[in-house]
C-alpha cells in the first residue's frame, strides 16, 4: 500500500504507516498530526476504525489479503465481542 500511495503522488511525509494491535492507541497517536486519514484495513476491522476515529475526517479502504487470512473467522468474531 505504501508503494501504491507513493506512486499516486502521496508524499511520504504525509503518511504514517503502522501495524498496531490497538486501534484506540493508534488513533490517539495520530490525532493532531493529520487533518484527514486514509485507513487501510481488513473489512471486518473497518467498523472499529469508524467508531474509534469518530469526528475525524477519515476514508476507509478495504485491504485485500493474499493469501486469504487463515484466522479470519477468529478475527471477525473478535470484532463482535463486547468491550
Phi, psi and omega in degrees: 000323179298314179301316180297319179296315179298318178295332179276359176098007177281119180293144182300329180291344180263015183226159176220111183263122186220148172231089183253161178260353184232110183298318181300316180294319179298312180297317179300320180291333183269335180301138181089340178269331183224142177280330180228159179219142171249112181260127178245118181205176177291150184306324184286350181258347185297326178298319179295320178297316179302315181291318183289324183260025180303140180086356180248132179296116182221151174234131180254142177226132181281127177280147176257119180268123176227116358289167180303149180289117183297323183270019183307316178303320178295312182297320179297314179296323180298327179292338183266351183287145179291150180260000000 
